[in-house]
Amino acid sequence: MTLRTLGGLSVEGVTFRREKVLLLLAYLCLEGPQPRRRLAAVFWPEAANPMNSLAQHLVHLRGLEGALAEDGPRVAAGLPCDAALLRGAVRRGRHAEAAALYAGPFLHSLGIPLGADLEEWVFDTREALARDARTALLTLAAQDAARGQAERAGELAAQALSLPGAPPPDELDLPKLHHLLTLAGHPLAAQVDRDARSLGLKLGAAVTVSAAPFAGRAEELAVVHTLTPGTFAWISGHAGMGKTALLDALARSGGWRILAGQADPAYATLAPLSAAPPTSAHAALGALRDPGLRLAVDSWDTTDPATQLVLRQAAQARPGAVIVVTGRTHPPFDVDTHVHLGPLPPADLSAWPDLHARTDGHPTLVGAALRGQPLDLRFGARVRTYPDHVRDTFLLLALQDQPNLRATRAALNLDADTFARTVAFLTTEGLTVETGRVYAAATTREYLNRVHVHAALLHLKLARTLPEPDAWPHYEQARDLWEDTDETRAAGAACHRAHAHLKRGYPGQAATLLDLLAHRADLAVPHAWALIGAGRYNDALARLDALGTSGQTGPEVRVARATTLVRLGRTDEAVTLVADVRGSGPEAAHAASVQAQAAYFREHWAEARRHAQMAADLWQLHGDDEARVNELVMVARAAVRLGSSPQAAFQGVLAESEGRPSLHGTALVNYSLALMEGQQASEAECLMQDAIRILKDAGDRVGLAAAYGNLGVRRHMQGQLAEAARLYRQTMELLKGSGNVRQLGRTLSNLSEIEGDLSAFEDALHLLERAGQHELAERIRRNALLHAATLPSLSS
């Protein structure tokens, strides 16, 4: 329940209508706990027994649950009250909340007689609350004006002017109202001008202010707007962080005098405040004694020393005016309020999609984007004027999303002191953060790409000094400038990047990358593994064959070749090739995995399980837990074929894969497939949906394609052909760039069956045969001949 006193008098949610009782409650809500005798004297000054009258009214209040709190001789209200909430909202700077609470004059249309003291309290409180509401409306209007929303600012100012229950605006409110109404071109501006003249107040012409785009800074504006006379505030921030834009917004809001810092002559910055330029510190300080003055000085760094001294004195003496100063550094003396400006957070730019992503919230870039200007021009002109080592430092940092400062310094051949000073300079210029990351670096990179040779040279310098795992993208951009000594290190960097692609589940990207270095024999094995992962088995075999007979003897080459052969269905050759691979290293683990797959294809389930478990144990010994869990999926699949229930077979691997989204999703896909084959379709579908969610979160496109493909097969078998076709197309979209010909061919053949396109069906099978997937192609053909109503083959 809430006591409503604005625009009427009632308790929300009840029909209680005794006005004198509710008036007593309102008094307690606004004035706080009171002695009983004082209440009796104020409310019943003429009564024969005031305390008895009070007691009778308190009886009624006790009937309202929670309305009253009694503590001996003192009485207090126990309900919230809209008027008290409004006062609290104004004190806390919640102006929108305060304006919304004002539903009309305090105790409007009160119909009971009041004593002199009580009547005076009602009218004083009514005016005070209306003034609070007017203050809230004017503050909201000023904030809208600051953001360039002049029309909305004018509407709020008009509400403030004609607020029911409020006294006529005084000499402090009239200038604010006039500014806001004039800014909006509102017809009430003329009325305010007449009212001001009748009071002998000269408003003057409306100030012309910048209409530059302005976003965010609501909290900072609110802090500055609530400064009281005699306070000194400082606004700091690196170059381009919006200090001047914030002062422009204050000028739009009205009531502020904005002065730009002037380097000379003495007191030049403060000269506009006096009829004649001040000639002494005393005279300059005298202009700051007006408590109605709200002064902002833009840029301490460019302000003349004499004015700086006066401002220091003002910070100590607090002469009367509200003073705000901006500077790049923290204040060099004590101030009442310090506001530090950094980049705008995403929430401040939510009204403009992608704006934060394009600008990193840098205020200068945000303003340029809102004006429709090219972002690269905002930094480009400044950077071109810097010395060469400063310019190249900025550009090298811009080439990196997360800059490696050590490598950047080495690429520039700068000593530590010079480099540190350069990065610090770029930070104070508002071009980088303290860690060296460039604001909106993508924009700078786009600009650099148009200057190809210079960009390539910078990439090459950086690639030579970055650690190999991070260097490949820069070597790739500088390929035209490689010297003979660069290729060996670039090859190592490419190998690292390809391995990272494989770990993320993107073998197609790994294979494409290493295709660029197909002439290098030292990359044959990692290139072959990438090609295997991408389903390009014939290419992998050709890559290894190119090593010649002498190059085929090493165990790392043999296990890669055997893995290729087993994927091509040449299981006998594959098993023979790895039969004598010994040891406990990665090659032995790969050899065991080849034997497990060969046995699985031959439907020798026990042998498949034994070798897969052996491979898992070897990977555990080698410390590759991801590869170990991946082999355990094969162990579980073979166990199901041997008669284990899917639940028992997969329980361990599902637990082991928890916390590894890509692996866990893949394990769920295989578990669901086992359940489908075991006629436990309803549970399987739920788990497949879980797998899809997990694989989406993991960003595993290949695993997700397998999940959609298997779900498509399920719909296909249920006769839901339209849904199956949709899932097959979704699968093919995810397989783009993966190089997984086996899965793509299977999906294409299933889709062509639905669409009745025999030509597409044969094309899909030829695609599989060209990739060496003869066994799979033959199995699909056999299924098509055996079943009049063609059923799809399940994925695995």
DRENBA-547801 format. One record per residue (C-alpha): residue in one letter; x, z, y. Coordinates in steps of 0.001 Angstrom, whole numbers, padded with zeros to 6 digits, always signed. Example, Ala and Ser with C-alpha at 12.3 -4.5 7.8 and 13.67 -1.06 7.14 Angstrom:
2
a+012300+007800-004500/s+013670+007140-001060/
This chain:
796
m+000000+000000+000000/t+001108-000749+003565/l-000345+000537+006822/r-001263-002454+008998/t-001168-001692+012735/l-000354-005098+014244/g-003506-006987+015160/g-005761-004243+013752/l-005669-000941+011872/s-006116-000676+008104/v-004418+000215+004839/e-003676-002781+002705/g-005678-002786-000527/v-008219-000059+000350/t-011407+000104+002426/f-010530+003308+004311/r-011715+002866+007939/r-011428+006277+009742/e-009560+005174+012857/k-008393+008614+014044/v-006993+009414+010592/l-005161+006051+010420/l-003921+006505+014010/l-002424+009828+012938/l-000729+008059+010013/a+000605+005336+012339/y+002062+007986+014654/l+003874+009641+011750/c+005170+006279+010494/l+006697+005395+013873/e+007763+008790+015191/g+008961+010326+011941/p+008207+013816+010545/q+006403+016035+013062/p+005545+019762+013369/r+001858+020408+012777/r+001461+022143+016147/r+002868+019150+018043/l+000486+016777+016250/a-002454+019032+017033/a-001482+019191+020726/v-001016+015426+021064/f-004146+014349+019172/w-006647+017102+020125/p-005524+018506+023505/e-009132+019406+024530/a-010335+020725+021168/a-011359+024382+020765/n-009247+024632+017606/p-006665+021762+017502/m-005041+023032+014275/n-008427+023005+012502/s-009031+019407+013662/l-005610+018428+012333/a-006315+020116+009001/q-009582+018169+008587/h-007825+014856+009227/l-004979+015709+006849/v-007587+016306+004121/h-008646+012653+004490/l-005033+011472+004435/r-004413+013321+001205/g-007123+011167-000320/l-004874+008108+000194/e-002400+008272-002673/g+001161+008633-001382/a+000162+008449+002289/l+001283+011963+003198/a+004430+014027+002639/e+004117+017728+003597/d+006961+020206+003897/g+005729+023558+005185/p+005069+023316+008926/r+006135+019628+009051/v+004185+016536+008103/a+005535+013023+007391/a+004135+009631+006409/g+004634+008409+002865/l+003508+004789+003309/p+005382+001807+004722/c+004075+000524+008053/d+004294-003026+009416/a+005333-001828+012890/a+008148+000305+011481/l+009227-002592+009258/l+009324-004880+012310/r+011535-002426+014212/g+013880-002125+011242/a+014081-005909+010801/v+015086-006362+014461/r+017742-003651+014190/r+019206-005323+011082/g+019151-008789+012643/r+016425-010120+010320/h+014676-011985+013057/a+012587-014326+010899/e+011225-011317+009003/a+010418-009514+012273/a+008625-012532+013764/a+006559-012964+010593/l+005470-009296+010693/y+004022-009554+014193/a+000344-010349+013506/g-000949-009279+016920/p-000815-006410+019461/f-000217-002918+018135/l-003542-001125+017357/h-005517-004016+018850/s-009230-003223+019481/l-008840+000483+018792/g-012356+001854+019438/i-011921+005627+019762/p-011268+007721+022898/l-007682+008890+023358/g-006102+011675+025361/a-003707+010782+028174/d-000533+011400+026152/l-001754+009553+023101/e-003071+006640+025158/e+000294+006341+026928/w+002062+006350+023542/v-000163+003573+022215/f+000397+001321+025227/d+004163+001991+025390/t+004523+001308+021674/r+002417-001861+021978/e+004715-003251+024672/a+007895-002182+022867/l+006858-003860+019621/a+005811-007022+021450/r+009212-007088+023169/d+010897-006725+019777/a+008831-009634+018461/r+009694-011701+021559/t+013388-010924+021048/a+013115-012077+017436/l+011389-015314+018428/l+013913-016047+021187/t+016787-015380+018795/l+015303-017750+016228/a+014739-020327+018963/a+018353-019971+020111/q+019586-020460+016539/d+017478-023615+016169/a+018771-024882+019503/a+022318-024180+018359/r+021738-026494+015385/g+020320-029227+017599/q+016701-028601+016564/a+015447-028630+020169/e+011782-029310+019394/r+011520-026375+017000/a+013386-024177+019510/g+010852-025115+022203/e+007913-024214+019938/l+009355-020761+019243/a+010122-020199+022922/a+006520-021110+023800/q+005295-018557+021225/a+007577-015935+022780/l+006286-016696+026290/s+002621-016321+025383/l+002984-013564+022794/p-000234-011450+022622/g+000360-007870+023707/a+003697-008603+025394/p+004331-007845+029085/p+005331-010744+031367/p+008913-011887+030688/d+011498-010177+032894/e+014619-011447+034660/l+016570-011304+031384/d+014074-013296+029308/l+013118-015897+031919/p+016496-017727+031944/k+016468-017903+028116/l+012917-019211+028050/h+013640-021756+030767/h+016731-023066+028971/l+015033-023417+025581/l+011829-024955+026939/t+013754-027389+029158/l+016004-028376+026248/a+012884-029294+024267/g+011167-030993+027217/h+008292-028524+026834/p+005658-028494+029628/l+005777-024664+029861/a+009272-024940+031373/a+007664-025584+034776/q+005549-022424+034492/v+008644-020336+033706/d+010394-021841+036724/r+007449-020834+038976/d+007381-017297+037515/a+011101-016955+038166/r+010750-018088+041785/s+007932-015579+042340/l+010400-012848+041310/g+013074-014246+043591/l+015115-015433+040598/k+016877-018779+040954/l+017262-020449+037579/g+019007-023613+038678/a+019173-026885+036786/a+019198-026847+033008/v+022701-027055+031569/t+023572-030299+029795/v+025038-029446+026397/s+026593-031381+023557/a+024234-032721+020909/a+027010-032997+018288/p+025849-032473+014677/f+026143-028849+013601/a+025570-027392+010149/g+025745-023908+008705/r+027320-020868+010408/a+023986-019006+010461/e+025684-015674+009760/e+028392-016209+012382/l+025846-017267+015015/a+023737-014212+014267/v+026755-011933+014768/v+027602-013465+018145/h+023979-013522+019320/t+023634-009773+018747/l+026696-008776+020819/t+025783-006275+023532/p+027154-005999+027101/g+030675-004613+027261/t+031757-005915+023847/f+034731-008164+023088/a+034676-010541+020101/w+037293-012870+018633/i+036644-016025+016587/s+039641-017207+014558/g+040251-020173+012312/h+042740-022929+011657/a+042444-026225+013504/g+039293-028125+012672/m+037408-025097+011326/g+034631-025450+013906/k+035517-022914+016622/t+034650-025310+019460/a+031568-026539+017583/l+030372-022938+017298/l+030739-022471+021069/d+028876-025746+021650/a+026099-024300+019504/l+026094-021155+021667/a+025775-023333+024761/r+022753-025062+023222/s+021203-021692+022455/g+021286-020748+026154/g+022599-017848+028202/w+026289-018499+027507/r+029047-019653+029844/i+031633-021665+027915/l+035093-022106+029486/a+037844-024248+027959/g+041332-022735+027990/q+043512-024254+030752/a+047307-024139+030570/d+047902-023906+034347/p+047775-022895+037142/a+047435-019118+036876/y+043844-017942+036275/a+042736-021581+035962/t+040631-020779+032898/l+038530-018161+034742/a+038311-020064+038034/p+034752-021426+037409/l+033377-017842+037450/s+034149-017288+041136/a+033314-019104+044359/a+037026-019339+045045/p+039802-019417+042396/p+041068-015865+041763/t+044549-015102+043049/s+045085-011789+041264/a+044323-010076+037992/h+042055-007629+039821/a+039954-010454+041279/a+039757-012269+037948/l+038736-009083+036162/g+036059-008444+038783/a+034218-011584+037685/l+033871-010053+034228/r+032029-006920+035395/d+028568-008527+035319/p+026712-007111+032253/g+024454-010175+032291/l+027399-012519+031781/r+027920-013897+028262/l+031311-015613+028393/a+033136-017613+025727/v+036719-018798+026265/d+037665-021648+023956/s+041257-021611+022679/w+043479-018639+023419/d+046399-020865+022386/t+045969-023189+025406/t+044940-020528+027948/d+047291-019792+030863/p+049330-016546+030529/a+047711-014953+033608/t+044253-015361+032095/q+045533-014052+028750/l+046688-010891+030536/v+043263-010463+032196/l+041530-010892+028835/r+043818-008269+027277/q+042836-005883+030076/a+039162-006716+029549/a+039491-005937+025842/q+040750-002472+026798/a+038484-001760+029780/r+035242-003388+028563/p+034234-004264+032155/g+030598-005188+031365/a+030333-008813+030253/v+030060-009972+026664/i+033343-011811+026031/v+034153-014089+023094/v+037554-015749+022662/t+038579-018326+020036/g+042073-018724+018605/r+043907-020078+015579/t+045335-016679+014645/h+043917-013199+014255/p+043440-011300+017551/p+046709-009978+019061/f+044897-006838+020306/d+041979-004620+019260/v+038513-006177+019534/d+035008-004980+018698/t+034138-007905+016433/h+036324-010416+014597/v+034724-013510+013022/h+036988-015698+010862/l+035918-019295+010260/g+036827-021108+007062/p+035318-024110+005275/l+031535-024224+005055/p+030176-023019+001686/p+028042-025378-000455/a+024848-023450+000381/d+025238-024296+004089/l+025263-028014+003253/s+022545-028048+000604/a+020316-030183+002840/w+022799-033080+002505/p+023422-034055-001130/d+027095-034601-002037/l+028252-033693+001495/h+030221-030657+000333/a+031789-032610-002529/r+032924-035331-000091/t+034272-032984+002569/d+035167-029720+000784/g+033111-028098+003540/h+035771-028853+006175/p+033815-028601+009465/t+035582-031534+011128/l+034871-033781+008158/v+031297-032501+007905/g+030708-033386+011558/a+032194-036848+011041/a+030031-037450+007987/l+026877-036370+009846/r+027754-038807+012633/g+028304-041581+010089/q+032038-041894+010830/p+034673-042767+008187/l+036250-039547+006962/d+039779-040935+006647/l+039919-041529+010408/r+039538-037812+011134/f+042873-036931+009544/g+044630-040283+009491/a+045369-040637+013199/r+046796-037103+013411/v+048914-037406+010279/r+050492-040660+011437/t+051924-038878+014496/y+053759-036252+012409/p+057447-036508+011436/d+058089-038414+008219/h+058688-035359+006024/v+055470-033684+007285/r+053431-036836+006756/d+054824-037418+003252/t+054294-033766+002329/f+050631-034112+003271/l+050260-037361+001330/l+052003-036031-001795/l+049801-032934-001753/a+046736-035164-001350/l+047661-037034-004532/q+047180-033823-006558/d+043912-031988-007184/q+045830-028754-007872/p+049204-029232-006153/n+052435-028285-007887/l+054414-027060-004874/r+057715-026903-006738/a+057456-030514-007910/t+056287-031649-004467/r+059284-030032-002772/a+061643-031603-005300/a+060044-035037-004824/l+060712-034783-001074/n+064205-033328-001563/l+063443-030603+001005/d+065045-027184+001078/a+062710-024248+000433/d+062611-023059+004053/t+061738-026473+005492/f+059106-027076+002834/a+057465-023662+003343/r+057321-024209+007101/t+055833-027668+006585/v+053059-026416+004301/a+052345-023559+006735/f+052098-026077+009586/l+049653-028257+007618/t+047564-025169+006903/t+047335-024096+010566/e+046496-027698+011448/g+043469-027354+009172/l+044630-030051+006757/t+045346-027882+003717/v+044510-024470+002314/e+047262-021883+001805/t+047913-023128-001753/g+048668-026618-000469/r+045413-028220-001631/v+044320-030900+000820/y+040766-030859+002122/a+038753-033846+000844/a+041856-035172-000913/a+039848-037958-002550/t+039264-039527+000864/t+042998-039558+001587/r+043682-041068-001832/e+041187-043853-001126/y+043035-044593+002100/l+046414-044565+000312/n+045174-046972-002346/r+044772-049571+000401/v+048501-049257+001123/h+049532-050069-002433/v+053335-050137-002286/h+053719-046962-000231/a+051197-045155-002429/a+053013-046311-005589/l+056336-045024-004221/l+054821-041597-003513/h+053290-041491-007003/l+056667-042360-008539/k+058492-039636-006598/l+055925-037118-007772/a+055897-038333-011384/r+059665-037881-011638/t+059449-034186-010704/l+056192-033054-012319/p+056229-031583-015842/e+055631-034303-018446/p+052089-033123-019381/d+050995-033674-015750/a+053055-036721-014851/w+051296-039670-016542/p+048544-040368-013934/h+051269-040757-011308/y+053494-042891-013544/e+050464-045091-014210/q+049855-045612-010492/a+053543-046428-009931/r+053984-048772-012905/d+055065-051719-010727/l+058014-049700-009365/w+059399-048252-012622/e+063130-048471-013048/d+064730-048627-016501/t+065321-044878-016498/d+061656-044156-015766/e+060146-045690-018886/t+061421-043125-021397/r+060057-040166-019428/a+056841-042083-018675/a+056411-042671-022419/g+056690-038936-023052/a+054157-038252-020314/a+051787-040840-021791/c+052110-039203-025200/h+051168-035815-023725/r+048143-037309-021949/a+047003-039155-025098/h+047227-035917-027097/a+045071-034194-024453/h+042467-036980-024782/l+042422-036537-028557/k+041943-032770-028272/r+039009-033333-025890/g+037381-035721-028345/y+038149-038990-026544/p+040319-040985-028962/g+039265-044254-027331/q+040882-043184-024066/a+044014-042063-025912/a+044290-045391-027726/t+043742-047437-024563/l+046436-045441-022778/l+049041-045943-025510/d+048104-049626-025813/l+050049-049975-022536/l+053229-048937-024332/a+052660-050739-027624/h+056221-052175-027504/r+057821-048743-027882/a+058659-047836-031479/d+059004-044153-030623/l+055273-044035-029784/a+054091-045791-032943/v+052921-042646-034749/p+051029-040991-031841/h+049585-044436-031003/a+048445-044841-034611/w+046731-041440-034599/a+044882-042404-031411/l+043821-045719-032969/i+042629-043897-036095/g+040572-041514-033994/a+039069-044477-032165/g+038090-046190-035428/r+040569-049060-034907/y+042023-048746-038395/n+043374-052284-038722/d+045139-051921-035357/a+046621-048610-036474/l+047924-050216-039669/a+049411-053126-037726/r+051104-050711-035293/l+052793-048901-038167/d+053638-052155-040015/a+055516-053297-036900/l+058092-050582-037560/g+059392-052618-040512/t+060281-051415-043990/s+063021-049094-042794/g+060695-047424-040327/q+058061-046556-042952/t+060040-043933-044852/g+059552-040858-042659/p+056799-038449-043730/e+055138-038543-040276/v+054764-042338-040599/r+053538-042152-044202/v+050770-039630-043513/a+049567-041652-040527/r+049562-044803-042680/a+047813-043019-045539/t+045127-041696-043195/t+044570-045274-041980/l+044334-046592-045525/v+041842-043939-046670/r+039629-044742-043678/l+039803-048424-044683/g+038596-047517-048180/r+041987-048169-049810/t+041982-044727-051387/d+044406-045389-054268/e+047104-046685-051916/a+046545-043767-049563/v+046864-041121-052270/t+049979-042779-053718/l+051617-042857-050290/v+051264-039113-049701/a+051761-037962-053297/d+055335-036832-052704/v+054886-035376-049209/r+056093-031805-049520/g+056605-028804-047314/s+054304-026763-045157/g+054383-028620-041860/p+051819-030885-040162/e+052696-033818-042435/a+051793-031795-045538/a+048508-030771-043919/h+047688-034402-043108/a+048593-035407-046679/a+046216-032819-048131/s+043494-034009-045774/v+043994-037621-046965/q+043627-036517-050568/a+040484-034550-049702/q+038860-037564-048030/a+039835-039885-050890/a+038311-037494-053399/y+035147-037160-051299/f+034718-040949-051153/r+035138-041075-054962/e+032553-038281-055246/h+035093-035971-056848/w+033665-032979-055063/a+035801-030223-056604/e+038998-032105-055837/a+037818-032787-052304/r+037103-029102-051754/r+040481-028031-053180/h+042525-030411-051028/a+040506-029699-047878/q+041080-025965-048390/m+044778-026663-048891/a+044878-028637-045633/a+043071-025800-043838/d+045606-023271-045142/l+048525-025427-044036/w+047059-025868-040554/q+046657-022101-040368/l+050320-021688-041283/h+051234-024239-038615/g+049117-022381-036011/d+046593-025179-035336/d+043355-023262-035692/e+041197-026128-034454/a+042488-028472-037181/r+042030-025673-039752/v+038359-025153-038878/n+037824-028908-038886/e+039055-029044-042511/l+036757-026151-043392/v+033817-028390-042453/m+034936-030744-045269/v+035233-027728-047592/a+031630-026814-046815/r+030363-030391-047258/a+032048-030633-050689/a+030711-027212-051687/v+027139-028387-051021/r+027736-031406-053248/l+028926-029008-055952/g+025636-027155-055858/s+026136-024449-053253/s+023284-023877-050901/p+023958-025234-047383/q+023520-021694-046046/a+026205-020238-048323/a+028603-023175-047894/f+028469-023327-044102/q+028116-019639-043276/g+031858-019082-042960/v+032721-022220-040995/l+029834-021687-038576/a+031149-018192-037864/e+034743-019463-037567/s+033743-022183-035103/e+031914-019813-032739/g+033535-019881-029327/r+034812-023438-029849/p+031876-025498-028543/s+032984-028913-029763/l+033871-027691-033260/h+030803-025482-033507/g+028548-028341-032511/t+030181-030607-035105/a+029794-027942-037794/l+026113-027591-036908/v+025613-031361-037154/n+027063-031384-040691/y+025109-028279-041663/s+021890-029865-040389/l+022666-033009-042354/a+023123-030941-045515/l+019787-029231-044888/m+018062-032590-044371/e+019461-033877-047663/g+018242-030640-049284/q+014695-031176-048006/q+014860-028340-045463/a+013930-030601-042598/s+012233-028179-040186/e+015198-025796-040047/a+017575-028767-039884/e+015862-030203-036811/c+016035-026911-034922/l+019743-026612-035677/m+020355-030223-034670/q+018772-029483-031293/d+021116-026470-030987/a+024038-028741-031816/i+022975-031210-029128/r+022788-028467-026514/i+026222-027095-027464/l+027878-030511-027557/k+026415-031373-024164/d+027888-028187-022706/a+031227-028980-024351/g+031260-032520-022965/d+031919-033858-026506/r+030456-037369-026332/v+031552-038364-029836/g+030071-035241-031443/l+026917-035676-029382/a+026633-039273-030563/a+026775-038041-034169/a+023998-035536-033467/y+021721-038106-031815/g+022508-040614-034570/n+021509-038196-037333/l+018380-037168-035461/g+017569-040872-035091/v+017926-041292-038846/r+015494-038417-039361/r+012898-040030-037076/h+013533-043383-038797/m+012749-041903-042204/q+009612-040226-040826/g+008348-043595-039597/q+008644-042611-035905/l+010348-045903-035139/a+010058-045915-031344/e+011643-042460-031096/a+014315-043435-033632/a+015187-046553-031612/r+015463-044458-028440/l+017862-042050-030156/y+019944-044927-031590/r+020310-046450-028118/q+021307-043059-026765/t+023915-042845-029527/m+025363-046249-028632/e+025553-045319-024956/l+027588-042222-025851/l+029878-044269-028100/k+030916-046577-025257/g+034677-046389-024903/s+035107-044166-027973/g+036229-046981-030269/n+034315-045401-033167/v+033436-048655-034878/r+032197-046952-038058/q+029517-044960-036289/l+028674-047773-033874/g+028202-050282-036706/r+025997-047891-038678/t+023840-047228-035624/l+023554-050935-034789/s+022474-051757-038330/n+019820-049022-038297/l+018502-050206-034926/s+018361-053826-036061/e+016297-052749-039089/i+013696-051216-036772/e+013611-054255-034517/g+013480-056666-037475/d+016481-058599-036139/l+018304-059872-039227/s+020886-061642-037100/a+021790-058380-035331/f+021851-056622-038724/e+024430-059075-040070/d+026439-058892-036815/a+026653-055132-037206/l+027904-055454-040786/h+030491-058069-039767/l+031653-055675-037038/l+032247-053028-039716/e+034059-055475-041983/r+036354-056654-039203/a+037272-052989-038637/g+038094-052598-042353/q+034900-050642-043140/h+034122-052795-046184/e+032828-049950-048330/l+030366-048785-045662/a+029162-052347-045014/e+028623-052904-048719/r+026701-049628-049069/i+024369-050585-046187/r+023738-054006-047768/r+023012-052369-051123/n+020497-049979-049555/a+018795-052854-047775/l+018368-054753-051076/l+017244-051740-053092/h+014446-050705-050710/a+011644-052956-049670/a+010974-050627-046776/t+014489-050310-045493/l+015640-046733-044981/p+018696-045950-042918/s+021855-044359-044266/l+022546-040812-043119/s+025518-040261-040831/s+028300-037902-041789/
